[in-house]
């Protein structure tokens, strides 16, 4: 696999054609640099759809989860991160919390979230998939191409070469 371009270099080259997520995310995964086409989920304090998505072949995609910014429970833990890695997902970006931060840091998958919380989410199967999301001062659409590294997260309408 080729080395991924740095988000700062992508911005220098592509400028305002990129969408830059507000710098509210922390790195938790074993990979700090990851990229791939976006799959979107909109959920609130329910991670059922997160598990369902990560059970599928990831094919190098990035799961972007709009958890409404809730700090009351975690939407991803070490079991789901491991499942995502096993199934070939490049990364997970959570506008919300994760848990099991220490073990997630040993798994070779990118995981960004705004915070941690030891509380589990509910499991009612509620939420939406493949919808346009709005958080962190950007619009995220299914099929966008996401690039993430220690400097942040940028989105492009298509893969950049």
Buried (B, 14 or more C-beta within 10 A) or exposed (E): EEEBBBBEEBBEEEEEEBBBBEEBBEBBBBBBBBBBBBBBBBBBBBBBBBBEBBEBEBEBBBBBBBBBBBBEBBBBBBEBBBBBBEBBBBBBBBBBBBBBBEBBBEBEBBBBBBBBBEEEBEEEEEBEBEEEBEBBEBEBBBEBBBBBBEBBBBBBEEEBE
